Amino acid sequence: MKKLFWIALLALSTSFVNAQTMRRGLMTSQRPACTIPSLTGAFGAWFADQGVTCTGGCSAGNPVTAIADQGPSGNNLTAISNATFRTGEINGLPAIDMLGTAYFQTPALQQSTPGSTSVVMVAKLNSLSGKQTVTSNQSTADSFAYYLNYGATNQQGADADETATIASGTAAHDLLYHQTNVIFTNGVSYAFRIDRTNDGSGSTSQTVSATDGITQIGLDAGAIQPANYRWYALIIFNGAITTTVRNNWETYLNCKTGL
């Protein structure tokens, strides 16, 4: 009888394990594939889980030396200082950690629509102090400047030529990962989004000169506004993208990160 009891218990355990395995397999098979949207019009598309080169291999804490552009433009990022690779940051994905004076350089954005720019990003602030630079020009202030922790109060914001305020988003800053984006039509309008919801929009008379463009990710030209955040994805477009393009990117990044 004891032998029959253990055989029956083993059979029940095996059935339970098999059922759990089937459920996990079914769940995995039903998980949607994250298909990257069209990169037409993109100046650069960079992701922490694609095309990253690190000193000693890309494991936690190692310096990041370069990130290959995943779009058609070939605008690869070269790390100048202090960027660090982090693992398991958002939905199991890695991130690039920008610390203080960390920044990357890249060939200048040749803007098809002078000054108009769109930025899509997934990032997390490391600190709630100081306006933190995402896009800038390495030698002059002539570029569209996108920031996190704008005014040390809002999650995002933007300036024209790094000095004249365009606007800030309405969401208060925090230390969580967010999907953020902005569409800027030069001298006409701006529209911010955060986590696939509106974050402020309006008209603007501010204009951005297109003589130099964006050449730097991180520290601004005057080395005044540092970069102190972690980012998984950063896509920059050389013009004001349509809401359809924006929505496609929001859907893709939501699929990847859950945001």
TIMARMAR-129537 format. One record per residue: residue number from 1; residue in three letters; x, y, z of N, C-alpha, C in turn. Coordinates in steps of 0.2 Angstrom, whole numbers, padded with zeros to 4 digits. Layout:
BEGIN
(NUM 'ALA' (X Y Z) (X Y Z) (X Y Z))
...
***
This chain:
BEGIN
(1 'MET' (0004 -0006 0000) (0000 0000 0000) (0004 0006 0000))
(2 'LYS' (0010 0006 0004) (0014 0012 0004) (0017 0013 -0002))
(3 'LYS' (0019 0008 -0006) (0022 0009 -0013) (0017 0012 -0017))
(4 'LEU' (0011 0009 -0017) (0006 0012 -0022) (0005 0020 -0020))
(5 'PHE' (0005 0021 -0014) (0004 0028 -0012) (0009 0033 -0015))
(6 'TRP' (0015 0031 -0014) (0021 0035 -0017) (0021 0035 -0025))
(7 'ILE' (0018 0030 -0028) (0018 0030 -0035) (0012 0035 -0037))
(8 'ALA' (0007 0035 -0034) (0001 0039 -0035) (0003 0047 -0034))
(9 'LEU' (0007 0048 -0029) (0009 0055 -0027) (0014 0057 -0032))
(10 'LEU' (0018 0053 -0035) (0023 0055 -0040) (0019 0056 -0047))
(11 'ALA' (0014 0052 -0048) (0010 0054 -0054) (0007 0060 -0054))
(12 'LEU' (0004 0062 -0048) (0001 0068 -0047) (0006 0074 -0048))
(13 'SER' (0012 0073 -0045) (0017 0079 -0045) (0019 0080 -0052))
(14 'THR' (0020 0074 -0056) (0022 0075 -0063) (0017 0078 -0067))
(15 'SER' (0010 0077 -0066) (0005 0080 -0069) (0005 0087 -0068))
(16 'PHE' (0006 0089 -0062) (0006 0096 -0060) (0011 0100 -0063))
(17 'VAL' (0018 0097 -0063) (0023 0100 -0066) (0022 0101 -0074))
(18 'ASN' (0019 0096 -0077) (0018 0096 -0084) (0013 0102 -0086))
(19 'ALA' (0008 0102 -0081) (0003 0107 -0083) (0005 0114 -0082))
(20 'GLN' (0010 0115 -0077) (0013 0122 -0076) (0017 0124 -0082))
(21 'THR' (0021 0119 -0084) (0026 0120 -0090) (0022 0121 -0096))
(22 'MET' (0016 0118 -0097) (0012 0120 -0103) (0009 0127 -0103))
(23 'ARG' (0007 0129 -0096) (0004 0135 -0095) (0010 0141 -0097))
(24 'ARG' (0016 0140 -0095) (0021 0144 -0096) (0023 0144 -0103))
(25 'GLY' (0023 0139 -0107) (0024 0139 -0114) (0019 0142 -0118))
(26 'LEU' (0012 0141 -0115) (0007 0145 -0119) (0007 0152 -0118))
(27 'MET' (0009 0154 -0112) (0010 0162 -0110) (0015 0165 -0114))
(28 'THR' (0021 0161 -0115) (0027 0163 -0119) (0025 0164 -0126))
(29 'SER' (0021 0159 -0129) (0020 0159 -0136) (0015 0164 -0137))
(30 'GLN' (0011 0166 -0132) (0006 0172 -0134) (0008 0179 -0133))
(31 'ARG' (0014 0179 -0130) (0017 0186 -0129) (0019 0189 -0135))
(32 'PRO' (0017 0195 -0137) (0018 0198 -0143) (0025 0200 -0145))
(33 'ALA' (0027 0199 -0151) (0033 0201 -0153) (0034 0208 -0154))
(34 'CYS' (0039 0211 -0152) (0040 0218 -0152) (0044 0220 -0158))
(35 'THR' (0040 0222 -0163) (0043 0224 -0170) (0045 0231 -0170))
(36 'ILE' (0051 0233 -0172) (0054 0239 -0172) (0050 0243 -0177))
(37 'PRO' (0048 0249 -0176) (0044 0253 -0181) (0049 0256 -0187))
(38 'SER' (0047 0259 -0192) (0051 0261 -0197) (0055 0267 -0194))
(39 'LEU' (0061 0267 -0197) (0066 0272 -0194) (0067 0277 -0200))
(40 'THR' (0063 0278 -0204) (0063 0283 -0209) (0063 0290 -0206))
(41 'GLY' (0068 0294 -0208) (0068 0301 -0205) (0072 0301 -0198))
(42 'ALA' (0074 0295 -0196) (0078 0295 -0190) (0085 0298 -0190))
(43 'PHE' (0087 0302 -0186) (0094 0304 -0186) (0098 0299 -0182))
(44 'GLY' (0095 0296 -0177) (0099 0290 -0174) (0094 0286 -0169))
(45 'ALA' (0095 0280 -0169) (0091 0276 -0164) (0096 0271 -0160))
(46 'TRP' (0096 0272 -0154) (0101 0269 -0150) (0097 0265 -0144))
(47 'PHE' (0099 0259 -0143) (0096 0255 -0137) (0102 0251 -0133))
(48 'ALA' (0100 0251 -0127) (0105 0248 -0122) (0106 0241 -0123))
(49 'ASP' (0102 0237 -0127) (0102 0230 -0128) (0104 0228 -0135))
(50 'GLN' (0106 0234 -0139) (0108 0232 -0146) (0114 0237 -0148))
(51 'GLY' (0119 0234 -0150) (0125 0237 -0153) (0129 0241 -0148))
(52 'VAL' (0129 0239 -0142) (0133 0242 -0137) (0140 0239 -0136))
(53 'THR' (0146 0243 -0136) (0152 0240 -0135) (0155 0243 -0128))
(54 'CYS' (0158 0238 -0124) (0160 0240 -0117) (0167 0238 -0116))
(55 'THR' (0171 0241 -0112) (0177 0239 -0110) (0177 0233 -0106))
(56 'GLY' (0180 0227 -0108) (0179 0221 -0104) (0173 0217 -0105))
(57 'GLY' (0169 0219 -0110) (0162 0216 -0111) (0157 0220 -0108))
(58 'CYS' (0151 0219 -0110) (0145 0223 -0107) (0142 0219 -0102))
(59 'SER' (0145 0219 -0096) (0142 0217 -0090) (0142 0223 -0085))
(60 'ALA' (0138 0221 -0079) (0136 0227 -0075) (0142 0231 -0072))
(61 'GLY' (0142 0237 -0073) (0147 0241 -0070) (0153 0243 -0075))
(62 'ASN' (0153 0240 -0081) (0159 0241 -0086) (0158 0247 -0090))
(63 'PRO' (0163 0251 -0092) (0162 0257 -0096) (0160 0256 -0103))
(64 'VAL' (0155 0260 -0105) (0152 0260 -0112) (0157 0264 -0116))
(65 'THR' (0159 0261 -0122) (0164 0265 -0126) (0160 0267 -0132))
(66 'ALA' (0155 0264 -0135) (0152 0265 -0141) (0145 0262 -0141))
(67 'ILE' (0140 0265 -0145) (0134 0262 -0146) (0132 0263 -0154))
(68 'ALA' (0131 0258 -0157) (0130 0258 -0164) (0123 0260 -0166))
(69 'ASP' (0122 0265 -0171) (0115 0267 -0173) (0112 0261 -0176))
(70 'GLN' (0106 0260 -0173) (0102 0254 -0176) (0097 0256 -0182))
(71 'GLY' (0098 0263 -0184) (0094 0265 -0190) (0098 0266 -0196))
(72 'PRO' (0096 0269 -0201) (0099 0269 -0208) (0105 0274 -0208))
(73 'SER' (0105 0279 -0203) (0110 0285 -0204) (0117 0283 -0202))
(74 'GLY' (0118 0278 -0198) (0125 0277 -0197) (0128 0282 -0192))
(75 'ASN' (0124 0285 -0188) (0126 0290 -0183) (0128 0286 -0176))
(76 'ASN' (0134 0283 -0176) (0136 0279 -0170) (0138 0284 -0165))
(77 'LEU' (0137 0282 -0159) (0139 0286 -0153) (0146 0284 -0150))
(78 'THR' (0150 0288 -0149) (0156 0287 -0146) (0156 0290 -0139))
(79 'ALA' (0158 0286 -0134) (0158 0288 -0127) (0164 0292 -0126))
(80 'ILE' (0163 0298 -0122) (0169 0302 -0121) (0171 0301 -0113))
(81 'SER' (0166 0300 -0109) (0168 0299 -0102) (0162 0297 -0098))
(82 'ASN' (0163 0292 -0093) (0158 0291 -0087) (0152 0287 -0089))
(83 'ALA' (0151 0285 -0095) (0145 0281 -0096) (0146 0274 -0094))
(84 'THR' (0141 0271 -0090) (0142 0264 -0087) (0136 0259 -0089))
(85 'PHE' (0138 0253 -0090) (0133 0248 -0092) (0130 0245 -0086))
(86 'ARG' (0123 0245 -0086) (0119 0242 -0080) (0115 0237 -0083))
(87 'THR' (0114 0232 -0079) (0110 0226 -0081) (0103 0226 -0077))
(88 'GLY' (0098 0222 -0080) (0092 0221 -0076) (0088 0227 -0074))
(89 'GLU' (0088 0233 -0078) (0086 0239 -0076) (0078 0240 -0076))
(90 'ILE' (0076 0238 -0082) (0069 0239 -0084) (0066 0234 -0088))
(91 'ASN' (0061 0230 -0085) (0058 0224 -0088) (0064 0219 -0090))
(92 'GLY' (0069 0219 -0086) (0075 0214 -0087) (0080 0217 -0092))
(93 'LEU' (0079 0223 -0095) (0083 0226 -0100) (0088 0230 -0097))
(94 'PRO' (0094 0230 -0100) (0100 0235 -0098) (0098 0242 -0099))
(95 'ALA' (0103 0246 -0096) (0103 0253 -0097) (0110 0256 -0097))
(96 'ILE' (0110 0262 -0100) (0117 0266 -0100) (0116 0271 -0095))
(97 'ASP' (0121 0271 -0090) (0121 0275 -0084) (0125 0281 -0086))
(98 'MET' (0122 0287 -0086) (0126 0293 -0087) (0127 0297 -0080))
(99 'LEU' (0134 0298 -0079) (0136 0300 -0072) (0139 0307 -0072))
(100 'GLY' (0136 0312 -0070) (0139 0319 -0070) (0141 0322 -0077))
(101 'THR' (0147 0321 -0079) (0150 0324 -0085) (0150 0319 -0091))
(102 'ALA' (0146 0313 -0090) (0146 0308 -0095) (0142 0311 -0102))
(103 'TYR' (0145 0309 -0107) (0142 0311 -0114) (0145 0307 -0119))
(104 'PHE' (0141 0307 -0125) (0143 0304 -0131) (0143 0309 -0136))
(105 'GLN' (0147 0308 -0141) (0147 0312 -0147) (0145 0308 -0154))
(106 'THR' (0143 0312 -0158) (0140 0309 -0164) (0140 0314 -0170))
(107 'PRO' (0140 0312 -0176) (0140 0316 -0182) (0134 0321 -0182))
(108 'ALA' (0135 0327 -0184) (0130 0332 -0184) (0124 0330 -0187))
(109 'LEU' (0118 0332 -0184) (0111 0330 -0187) (0110 0335 -0193))
(110 'GLN' (0109 0333 -0199) (0107 0337 -0204) (0100 0337 -0205))
(111 'GLN' (0097 0343 -0203) (0090 0343 -0202) (0086 0344 -0208))
(112 'SER' (0082 0340 -0210) (0078 0341 -0216) (0073 0346 -0216))
(113 'THR' (0070 0347 -0210) (0066 0353 -0208) (0070 0357 -0203))
(114 'PRO' (0073 0363 -0205) (0077 0366 -0201) (0075 0368 -0194))
(115 'GLY' (0078 0365 -0189) (0076 0366 -0182) (0071 0361 -0179))
(116 'SER' (0067 0359 -0183) (0061 0355 -0180) (0065 0348 -0179))
(117 'THR' (0063 0345 -0173) (0066 0339 -0170) (0061 0335 -0166))
(118 'SER' (0062 0329 -0166) (0058 0325 -0161) (0062 0320 -0158))
(119 'VAL' (0061 0319 -0151) (0065 0314 -0147) (0060 0309 -0143))
(120 'VAL' (0062 0303 -0144) (0058 0298 -0140) (0063 0294 -0135))
(121 'MET' (0061 0293 -0129) (0066 0291 -0124) (0063 0286 -0119))
(122 'VAL' (0067 0282 -0116) (0065 0278 -0110) (0071 0279 -0105))
(123 'ALA' (0070 0282 -0100) (0075 0284 -0095) (0072 0285 -0088))
(124 'LYS' (0077 0285 -0083) (0076 0286 -0076) (0081 0290 -0073))
(125 'LEU' (0079 0295 -0070) (0083 0300 -0066) (0087 0297 -0061))
(126 'ASN' (0093 0298 -0060) (0097 0296 -0054) (0097 0301 -0048))
(127 'SER' (0095 0307 -0050) (0095 0312 -0045) (0089 0317 -0047))
(128 'LEU' (0086 0321 -0042) (0081 0326 -0043) (0084 0333 -0043))
(129 'SER' (0090 0333 -0043) (0093 0340 -0043) (0097 0342 -0050))
(130 'GLY' (0096 0348 -0052) (0099 0350 -0058) (0095 0348 -0065))
(131 'LYS' (0095 0352 -0069) (0093 0351 -0076) (0098 0347 -0080))
(132 'GLN' (0095 0341 -0083) (0100 0336 -0085) (0099 0335 -0093))
(133 'THR' (0105 0336 -0096) (0105 0337 -0104) (0104 0330 -0107))
(134 'VAL' (0100 0330 -0112) (0100 0324 -0116) (0103 0326 -0123))
(135 'THR' (0101 0331 -0127) (0103 0333 -0133) (0106 0340 -0133))
(136 'SER' (0112 0340 -0137) (0115 0347 -0137) (0120 0347 -0143))
(137 'ASN' (0124 0352 -0143) (0129 0353 -0148) (0136 0354 -0144))
(138 'GLN' (0141 0350 -0146) (0147 0350 -0142) (0151 0356 -0142))
(139 'SER' (0150 0361 -0147) (0154 0367 -0148) (0150 0373 -0147))
(140 'THR' (0144 0373 -0149) (0140 0379 -0149) (0133 0378 -0146))
(141 'ALA' (0129 0383 -0145) (0123 0382 -0142) (0117 0381 -0147))
(142 'ASP' (0119 0381 -0154) (0115 0381 -0159) (0112 0374 -0160))
(143 'SER' (0107 0372 -0156) (0104 0365 -0157) (0097 0365 -0153))
(144 'PHE' (0093 0360 -0155) (0087 0358 -0150) (0090 0355 -0144))
(145 'ALA' (0088 0358 -0138) (0091 0355 -0132) (0085 0351 -0128))
(146 'TYR' (0085 0345 -0128) (0080 0341 -0124) (0083 0339 -0117))
(147 'TYR' (0079 0340 -0112) (0082 0339 -0105) (0077 0335 -0101))
(148 'LEU' (0080 0331 -0096) (0076 0328 -0091) (0077 0332 -0085))
(149 'ASN' (0072 0331 -0080) (0072 0335 -0074) (0073 0343 -0075))
(150 'TYR' (0068 0345 -0080) (0068 0352 -0082) (0066 0356 -0076))
(151 'GLY' (0070 0361 -0075) (0069 0366 -0070) (0069 0363 -0063))
(152 'ALA' (0072 0357 -0063) (0073 0353 -0056) (0066 0352 -0053))
(153 'THR' (0061 0352 -0057) (0054 0351 -0055) (0050 0346 -0060))
(154 'ASN' (0051 0347 -0066) (0047 0343 -0071) (0051 0337 -0074))
(155 'GLN' (0048 0332 -0076) (0051 0326 -0079) (0055 0328 -0085))
(156 'GLN' (0052 0332 -0090) (0056 0334 -0096) (0054 0341 -0098))
(157 'GLY' (0058 0343 -0103) (0057 0350 -0106) (0062 0351 -0111))
(158 'ALA' (0062 0357 -0115) (0066 0358 -0120) (0068 0366 -0121))
(159 'ASP' (0073 0367 -0124) (0076 0374 -0125) (0077 0375 -0132))
(160 'ALA' (0077 0381 -0135) (0079 0383 -0142) (0086 0385 -0141))
(161 'ASP' (0091 0382 -0145) (0098 0384 -0145) (0101 0384 -0138))
(162 'GLU' (0098 0379 -0134) (0101 0378 -0127) (0100 0384 -0122))
(163 'THR' (0097 0389 -0124) (0096 0395 -0119) (0089 0397 -0119))
(164 'ALA' (0085 0397 -0124) (0078 0400 -0124) (0073 0395 -0122))
(165 'THR' (0069 0396 -0117) (0064 0391 -0115) (0059 0390 -0120))
(166 'ILE' (0058 0383 -0123) (0052 0382 -0127) (0046 0380 -0122))
(167 'ALA' (0047 0375 -0118) (0042 0373 -0113) (0045 0367 -0109))
(168 'SER' (0041 0366 -0104) (0042 0359 -0100) (0036 0355 -0100))
(169 'GLY' (0037 0349 -0099) (0031 0345 -0098) (0027 0346 -0091))
(170 'THR' (0022 0344 -0090) (0018 0345 -0084) (0019 0340 -0079))
(171 'ALA' (0021 0334 -0080) (0022 0329 -0075) (0028 0331 -0071))
(172 'ALA' (0027 0330 -0064) (0032 0331 -0059) (0038 0326 -0060))
(173 'HIS' (0044 0328 -0058) (0049 0323 -0059) (0049 0318 -0053))
(174 'ASP' (0052 0312 -0054) (0053 0307 -0049) (0059 0302 -0051))
(175 'LEU' (0060 0297 -0048) (0066 0293 -0049) (0064 0286 -0052))
(176 'LEU' (0058 0286 -0056) (0056 0280 -0059) (0058 0280 -0066))
(177 'TYR' (0057 0274 -0070) (0058 0274 -0077) (0052 0277 -0080))
(178 'HIS' (0053 0281 -0086) (0047 0283 -0089) (0049 0283 -0097))
(179 'GLN' (0043 0282 -0101) (0044 0283 -0108) (0042 0290 -0109))
(180 'THR' (0046 0294 -0112) (0045 0301 -0113) (0046 0303 -0121))
(181 'ASN' (0043 0308 -0123) (0044 0310 -0130) (0042 0318 -0131))
(182 'VAL' (0045 0321 -0136) (0043 0328 -0138) (0043 0328 -0146))
(183 'ILE' (0038 0332 -0148) (0038 0334 -0155) (0038 0341 -0156))
(184 'PHE' (0044 0344 -0159) (0045 0351 -0159) (0045 0353 -0166))
(185 'THR' (0040 0358 -0168) (0040 0361 -0175) (0042 0368 -0174))
(186 'ASN' (0048 0369 -0177) (0052 0375 -0176) (0048 0381 -0177))
(187 'GLY' (0047 0385 -0171) (0044 0392 -0171) (0036 0391 -0172))
(188 'VAL' (0034 0385 -0171) (0026 0384 -0172) (0023 0381 -0166))
(189 'SER' (0026 0375 -0164) (0022 0371 -0158) (0027 0366 -0155))
(190 'TYR' (0024 0363 -0149) (0028 0358 -0146) (0022 0353 -0143))
(191 'ALA' (0024 0347 -0142) (0020 0342 -0139) (0024 0337 -0135))
(192 'PHE' (0023 0337 -0128) (0026 0332 -0124) (0021 0326 -0122))
(193 'ARG' (0024 0320 -0122) (0021 0314 -0119) (0025 0311 -0114))
(194 'ILE' (0021 0307 -0109) (0025 0303 -0104) (0021 0297 -0103))
(195 'ASP' (0024 0291 -0104) (0020 0285 -0103) (0014 0284 -0107))
(196 'ARG' (0014 0287 -0113) (0009 0286 -0118) (0003 0291 -0116))
(197 'THR' (0004 0296 -0112) (-0002 0301 -0111) (0001 0308 -0112))
(198 'ASN' (-0003 0312 -0113) (-0001 0319 -0115) (0002 0322 -0109))
(199 'ASP' (0007 0326 -0110) (0011 0329 -0105) (0012 0337 -0106))
(200 'GLY' (0008 0340 -0110) (0008 0347 -0111) (0010 0348 -0118))
(201 'SER' (0006 0353 -0121) (0007 0355 -0128) (0005 0362 -0129))
(202 'GLY' (0007 0365 -0135) (0005 0372 -0136) (0009 0375 -0142))
(203 'SER' (0008 0382 -0143) (0012 0385 -0148) (0018 0388 -0145))
(204 'THR' (0023 0390 -0150) (0029 0393 -0147) (0032 0397 -0153))
(205 'SER' (0035 0403 -0151) (0038 0407 -0156) (0046 0406 -0156))
(206 'GLN' (0048 0401 -0152) (0055 0400 -0151) (0057 0396 -0158))
(207 'THR' (0063 0398 -0160) (0066 0395 -0166) (0073 0392 -0164))
(208 'VAL' (0075 0386 -0168) (0081 0383 -0167) (0085 0384 -0174))
(209 'SER' (0091 0387 -0173) (0095 0387 -0179) (0097 0380 -0181))
(210 'ALA' (0098 0379 -0188) (0100 0372 -0190) (0107 0372 -0193))
(211 'THR' (0111 0377 -0191) (0118 0378 -0193) (0123 0373 -0191))
(212 'ASP' (0121 0371 -0185) (0126 0366 -0181) (0122 0359 -0180))
(213 'GLY' (0116 0360 -0177) (0113 0354 -0175) (0115 0350 -0169))
(214 'ILE' (0112 0344 -0168) (0114 0340 -0162) (0120 0336 -0164))
(215 'THR' (0125 0336 -0159) (0131 0332 -0160) (0133 0329 -0154))
(216 'GLN' (0129 0330 -0149) (0131 0327 -0142) (0125 0325 -0138))
(217 'ILE' (0126 0319 -0135) (0121 0316 -0130) (0124 0316 -0123))
(218 'GLY' (0121 0321 -0119) (0124 0321 -0112) (0126 0328 -0111))
(219 'LEU' (0131 0330 -0108) (0134 0336 -0106) (0133 0342 -0112))
(220 'ASP' (0130 0347 -0110) (0129 0353 -0114) (0135 0356 -0116))
(221 'ALA' (0135 0361 -0121) (0141 0364 -0124) (0145 0368 -0119))
(222 'GLY' (0141 0371 -0114) (0144 0375 -0109) (0147 0371 -0103))
(223 'ALA' (0145 0365 -0103) (0147 0360 -0098) (0144 0363 -0091))
(224 'ILE' (0138 0365 -0092) (0134 0368 -0086) (0129 0363 -0084))
(225 'GLN' (0125 0360 -0088) (0120 0356 -0087) (0122 0348 -0087))
(226 'PRO' (0123 0345 -0082) (0126 0338 -0082) (0121 0333 -0085))
(227 'ALA' (0123 0327 -0085) (0118 0321 -0087) (0119 0316 -0081))
(228 'ASN' (0113 0315 -0077) (0114 0311 -0072) (0107 0306 -0072))
(229 'TYR' (0107 0302 -0077) (0101 0298 -0078) (0103 0291 -0081))
(230 'ARG' (0099 0286 -0081) (0100 0280 -0085) (0095 0279 -0090))
(231 'TRP' (0097 0277 -0096) (0092 0277 -0102) (0093 0270 -0105))
(232 'TYR' (0087 0267 -0107) (0087 0261 -0111) (0087 0263 -0119))
(233 'ALA' (0083 0268 -0121) (0081 0269 -0128) (0082 0277 -0129))
(234 'LEU' (0084 0278 -0135) (0084 0285 -0137) (0084 0286 -0144))
(235 'ILE' (0079 0289 -0147) (0078 0289 -0154) (0077 0297 -0156))
(236 'ILE' (0081 0300 -0160) (0080 0307 -0162) (0078 0307 -0170))
(237 'PHE' (0073 0311 -0171) (0071 0312 -0178) (0073 0319 -0180))
(238 'ASN' (0075 0320 -0187) (0077 0326 -0189) (0071 0330 -0192))
(239 'GLY' (0066 0331 -0188) (0060 0334 -0190) (0054 0333 -0185))
(240 'ALA' (0048 0336 -0186) (0042 0334 -0182) (0039 0328 -0185))
(241 'ILE' (0039 0323 -0181) (0036 0316 -0183) (0028 0317 -0183))
(242 'THR' (0025 0313 -0186) (0017 0313 -0186) (0015 0309 -0179))
(243 'THR' (0009 0310 -0178) (0007 0306 -0172) (0006 0299 -0173))
(244 'THR' (0006 0297 -0179) (0006 0290 -0181) (0013 0287 -0179))
(245 'VAL' (0018 0290 -0182) (0025 0288 -0180) (0026 0288 -0173))
(246 'ARG' (0024 0293 -0169) (0025 0293 -0162) (0021 0287 -0159))
(247 'ASN' (0015 0286 -0160) (0011 0281 -0157) (0014 0274 -0159))
(248 'ASN' (0017 0273 -0165) (0020 0267 -0166) (0026 0266 -0162))
(249 'TRP' (0030 0271 -0160) (0036 0270 -0156) (0034 0269 -0149))
(250 'GLU' (0028 0273 -0147) (0026 0272 -0140) (0024 0264 -0139))
(251 'THR' (0020 0261 -0144) (0018 0254 -0144) (0024 0250 -0143))
(252 'TYR' (0029 0251 -0147) (0035 0247 -0147) (0039 0247 -0140))
(253 'LEU' (0040 0253 -0138) (0043 0254 -0131) (0039 0251 -0126))
(254 'ASN' (0032 0251 -0126) (0028 0248 -0121) (0029 0241 -0121))
(255 'CYS' (0029 0238 -0127) (0030 0231 -0128) (0037 0229 -0125))
(256 'LYS' (0042 0233 -0126) (0049 0231 -0123) (0049 0232 -0116))
(257 'THR' (0047 0237 -0113) (0048 0239 -0106) (0042 0239 -0102))
(258 'GLY' (0036 0238 -0105) (0030 0238 -0100) (0028 0245 -0098))
(259 'LEU' (0031 0251 -0101) (0029 0257 -0099) (0024 0260 -0104))
***
